[in-house]
Amino acid sequence: MNSPVIQDFSYDPFDPAVMADPLSYYRVLRDEHPVYYVPKWDVYALSRFADIWDVLARNDGTFVASEGTLPSSAVLGVHNTGPVSDPPLHPMPFHANFDSPLYEDVRRCTSGPLRPKPVTSLTDRIRRLANERLDELLPRGRFDLTQDYGGIVAATIVCELCGLPTELAADVLAAVNAGSQAQPGSGVEVANARPGYLDYLRPVVERRRAGTGDPVAIVDGLLNYRLPDGSGLSDVEAAVQMLGVFIGGTETVPKIVAHGLWELHRHRDQLAAVRADLDANVSVAREEMIRFCAPAQWFARTVRRPFTIHDTTMQPGQRLITLLGSAGRDGREYDDPDAFVWNRPIERLLAFGRGQHFCLGVHLARLEITIMVTEWLKRVPDFQVDPAAAERPPSSFQWGWSSIPVEV
């Protein structure tokens, strides 16, 4: 292993100061330390777009997620002395912790409703939900753009995908928010399903195993799946595999919608340009919103085979974190990257990841963002943001606005 050079500059993804304002750290990393070693965690951080783009495209077993994609400091604090194997099949953790082909096999069980054609069929439903929320919110005059608008719409769709009553949308949203607002260093160990996620999902699995209730494509696919040893998934194991949809479908889109609308509000000329032709322009502005506003900052992999980049060799058992938040602000990929430009040409985007772990819900996310932004701009001629009351609470891996109060 190469001997890392100690620098005056210090970066640690679990440092609260970093997560409070990561962009200044990213600039230094990209310019001076494209491969940065953190001895405490035996972790290398990649910060440049092109490097992350190439690394995430590798699907040859060089990198695995067997220690989780968002490991805690407790996990990283134990340094490995060699390659890390996949977890045991039972009790089965979240399938992202496995390498090919098991990871792809289980992922396919949950992917059916999230493919392009089924997602397109949700267009009218999402539009109706967005307008129902606006019917309720606009008379209030003041409300939270992240939670009250985007949050409830996204959580309602997640409830429907997971076979939950839509009346639970507000509870699901609150539970997922509580799980993501974790102190830096705590990680997001989805297998532990905090805080009580499985209390929502396990009963759905139990009903479908008993043959009661309406069909739920995601659940039914998981119950029909057989592991390489011929065994099936228990109720809890099947529920755990649903967490990617349950968590990811609930928390990310509302933050992008609210923050994206705030950026348009800050740039009135851009807002006017988008309004000029909503059907044509919102889908263009959406991509810039995703680049500029996506809350997830990093994801981890564990090295299984030696890998060299920028004259640095990572050894099996060491960890790598890909700083997606930094990649989205890399001037080598985007001109003037710290500016919000609604019609910026975007040929490549990393906010949804890339390769094996590319976001399962990307098509649904893009559709929800497009519809919620469009319906808002159709119905709200003007609005004011209360920046002093907006909140970005501590998080282990996110840097997103969980609350953006607005007045209309």
VEXLOZA-475577 format. One record per residue (C-alpha): residue in one letter; x, y, z. Coordinates in steps of 0.2 Angstrom, whole numbers, padded with zeros to 4 digits, always signed. Each point is the difference from the previous one (the first is absolute). Example, Ala and Ser with C-alpha at 12.3 -4.5 7.8 and 13.67 -1.06 7.14 Angstrom:
<pts>
A+0062-0022+0039S+0006+0017-0003
</pts>
This chain:
<pts>
M+0000+0000+0000N+0006+0018-0004S+0005+0010+0015P-0013+0014+0001V+0008+0018+0002I-0007+0010+0015Q-0006+0017-0006D-0004+0016+0009F-0018-0002-0007S-0011-0013+0008Y-0015-0008-0006D-0011-0013+0009P-0018-0004-0007F-0005-0002+0019D+0006+0017+0005P-0016+0011+0004A+0009+0015-0007V+0002-0009-0016M-0018-0005-0001A-0006+0017+0005D+0009+0008-0015P+0008-0013-0012L+0002+0010-0015S+0016+0010+0006Y+0008-0017+0004Y-0005-0007-0017R+0009+0014-0009V+0017-0004+0009L-0002-0019-0002R-0003+0002-0019D+0014+0012-0003E+0013-0006+0012H-0005-0018+0006P-0010-0009-0013V+0004-0016+0009Y+0000+0004+0019Y+0004-0012+0013V-0009+0000+0018P+0011-0011+0011K-0012-0001+0014W-0013-0009-0011D+0013-0008-0013V-0011+0009-0013Y+0005+0008-0016A-0012+0014-0006L-0002+0004-0019S-0006+0017-0004R+0002+0003-0019F-0015-0003-0012A+0010-0010-0013D+0008-0011+0014I-0016-0005+0008W-0009-0002-0017D+0014-0013-0005V+0000-0009+0017L-0019-0002+0002A+0000-0008-0018R+0011-0014+0006N-0011-0016+0003D+0014-0013+0000G+0001-0003+0019T+0013+0013+0003F-0011+0010+0012V-0014-0008+0010A-0013+0007+0013S+0001-0014+0012E+0003+0012+0015G-0014+0011-0006T-0001+0015-0012L-0002+0012+0015P+0010-0009+0014S+0001+0008+0017S+0016+0005+0009A-0001-0016+0011V+0001-0010-0016L+0014+0010-0008G+0009+0001+0017V+0005-0019-0002H+0013-0001-0013N+0000-0015-0012T+0016-0010-0003G-0006-0007-0017P-0015-0003-0011V-0017+0001+0008S-0012-0014-0005D-0019+0002-0003P-0011-0002+0015P-0008-0016+0004L-0017-0004-0009H-0010+0000+0016P-0004+0010+0009M+0001+0010-0017P+0005+0018+0001F-0005+0013-0013H+0004-0007-0017A+0012+0014-0005N+0013-0008+0012F+0002-0015-0012D+0010-0001-0015S-0006-0006-0017P-0010-0010-0004L-0011+0000+0016Y-0001+0019+0001E-0007+0001-0018D-0012-0015+0003V-0008+0008+0015R+0000+0017-0007R-0010-0006-0015C-0013-0006+0012T-0004+0018+0005S+0003+0008-0016G-0015-0004-0010P-0011+0015+0005L+0014+0012-0002R+0004-0004-0018P-0004+0014-0013K-0017-0007-0006P-0008-0003+0017V+0007+0017+0006T-0007+0009-0014S-0017-0007+0004L+0001+0009+0017T+0000+0017-0008D-0018+0004+0002R+0000-0006+0018I+0015+0010+0005R-0007+0016-0008R-0016-0003+0009L+0009-0002+0017A+0010+0016-0003N-0016+0010-0004E-0009-0007+0015R+0014+0005+0011L+0000+0018-0007D-0019+0001+0002E+0003-0003+0019L+0016+0010+0002L-0002+0016-0010P-0015+0006+0011R+0012-0001+0015G+0011+0013-0007R+0016-0007+0009F+0006-0018+0000D+0016-0010-0002L+0004-0003-0018T+0011-0015+0003Q-0011-0010+0012D-0018+0006-0003Y+0001+0000-0019G+0013-0011-0007G+0002-0011+0015I-0019-0005+0001V-0001-0003-0019A+0016-0011+0000A-0005-0010+0015T-0017-0003-0006I+0007-0008-0016V+0012-0010+0011C-0015-0007+0010E-0009-0005-0016L+0015-0009-0007C+0003-0009+0017G-0018-0005+0003L-0003+0012+0014P-0015+0011+0003T+0003+0017-0006E-0007+0007+0016L+0017-0005+0007A+0010+0012-0011A+0003+0013+0013D+0006-0013+0012V+0011-0009-0013L+0008+0017-0004A+0003+0004+0018A+0008-0017+0003V+0012+0002-0015N+0004+0018+0005A+0005-0006+0018G+0011-0013-0008S+0010+0011-0011Q+0002+0014+0013A+0014-0009+0009Q+0016+0007+0007P+0015-0001-0011G+0009-0017+0003S-0016-0010+0004G-0002-0006-0018V-0015-0007-0008E-0001-0019+0004V-0016-0004-0010A+0001-0018+0007N-0004+0007+0017A-0015+0008-0007R+0000+0015+0012P-0011+0007+0006G-0014-0013-0002Y-0001-0001-0019L-0004-0018+0000D-0015+0003+0011Y-0008+0007-0016L+0007-0013-0012R+0000-0016+0009P-0020-0001+0002V-0001+0003-0019V+0011-0015-0003E-0009-0011+0012R-0017+0004-0008R+0007-0004-0018R+0007-0017+0007A-0017-0004+0007G-0008+0004-0017T-0010+0014+0006G-0001+0018-0005D+0003+0008-0017P+0015-0006-0011V+0016+0010+0004A+0012-0003-0014I+0016+0004+0010V-0006-0011+0015D-0006-0014-0012G+0017+0000-0009L+0010-0002+0016L-0011-0014+0006N+0002-0010-0016Y+0019+0002+0000R+0012-0014+0005L+0017+0003+0006P+0015-0010-0007D-0002-0014+0013G-0018-0002-0005S-0008+0009+0016G-0012+0014-0001L+0000+0016+0010S-0008+0002+0017D-0013+0013+0003V+0013+0011+0008E+0013-0003-0013A-0013+0004-0014A-0005+0016+0009V+0019+0005+0001Q+0002-0001-0019M-0014+0013-0002L+0009+0013+0010G+0008+0007-0016V-0017+0005-0006F-0007+0005+0017I+0015+0011+0004G+0006+0006-0016G-0017+0004-0008T-0005+0010+0015E+0014+0012+0005T+0010+0005-0016V-0013+0007-0012P-0008+0012+0013K+0017+0008+0003I+0004+0003-0018V-0017+0007-0004A+0000+0012+0014H+0018+0006-0002G-0002+0001-0019L-0015+0011+0002W+0010+0011+0012E+0014+0001-0013L-0012+0006-0013H-0008+0013+0013R+0018+0006+0003H+0003+0002-0019R-0016+0009-0006D+0006+0001-0018Q+0002-0019+0000L-0017-0002+0008A-0007+0011-0014A+0009-0010-0013V-0007-0017+0006R-0017+0007+0002A+0000+0005-0018D-0003-0018-0006L-0002-0012+0015D-0003-0015-0011A+0017+0002-0009N+0010+0009+0014V-0004-0009+0016S+0008-0016-0005V+0016+0009-0005A+0000+0010+0017R-0003-0017+0009E+0017-0006-0005E+0009+0015+0007M-0010-0001+0016I+0005-0018+0002R+0019+0005-0003F-0001+0015+0011C-0012-0006+0014A+0002-0019+0002P+0003-0002+0019A+0010-0017+0000Q+0018+0005+0002W+0010-0017+0000F-0002-0019-0001A+0013-0013+0004R+0007-0016-0007T+0013-0012+0007V+0015-0005-0011R+0000-0018-0004R+0014+0000-0013P+0015+0012-0001F-0004+0016-0009T+0011+0014-0006I-0005+0018-0003H+0011+0016-0001D+0015-0011+0005T-0009-0006+0016T-0003-0018+0002M-0014-0006+0011Q+0001-0017+0008P-0014-0013+0003G-0009+0004+0016Q+0002+0019-0001R-0014+0011-0003L-0004+0013-0014I-0013+0014+0001T-0006+0008-0015L-0005+0018+0003L-0015+0003-0011G-0003+0017+0007S+0017+0005-0005A-0001-0008-0018G-0016+0011-0003R+0010+0016+0004D+0016-0005-0011G+0005+0014-0011R+0009-0013-0011E-0017-0007-0005Y-0011+0016+0002D+0003+0018-0004D-0002+0011+0015P-0006-0014+0010D-0005+0009+0016A-0013+0010-0010F-0018-0005-0003V-0003+0001-0019W-0017-0007-0004N+0004-0005-0018R+0018-0006+0003P+0005-0013-0013I+0002-0016+0011E+0007-0015-0010R+0005-0010+0016L-0008-0001+0017L+0006-0009+0016A-0014+0005+0012F-0009-0017-0003G+0017-0010+0001R+0006-0010-0015G+0003-0019-0004Q-0006-0014+0011H-0008+0011+0013F-0008+0013-0011C-0016+0006+0009L-0014-0012-0002G-0013+0014+0000V+0008+0012-0012H-0015+0000-0012L-0012+0003+0013A+0011+0014+0008R+0001+0009-0016L-0019-0001-0003E-0004+0006+0017I+0012+0015-0001T-0007+0005-0017I-0018-0001+0005M+0002+0008+0018V+0010+0015-0007T-0012+0002-0015E-0016+0000+0010W+0008+0012+0013L+0005+0012-0014K-0017-0001-0008R-0010+0004+0016V+0012+0011+0010P+0003+0017-0009D+0011+0006+0014F+0007-0007+0016Q+0013+0005+0014V+0012-0011+0009D+0005+0003+0018P+0018-0004-0001A+0003+0004+0019A-0012-0014+0004A+0006-0013-0013E+0009-0015+0008R+0014-0011-0005P+0002-0011+0016P+0015-0011+0004S+0001-0016-0011S+0013-0014-0002F+0000+0002-0019Q-0013+0012-0006W+0001+0019-0003G-0017+0004-0004W-0014+0013+0005S-0012-0010+0010S-0011+0015+0003I-0003+0015-0011P-0014+0011+0006V-0009+0010-0013E-0014+0013-0001V-0012+0001-0014
</pts>
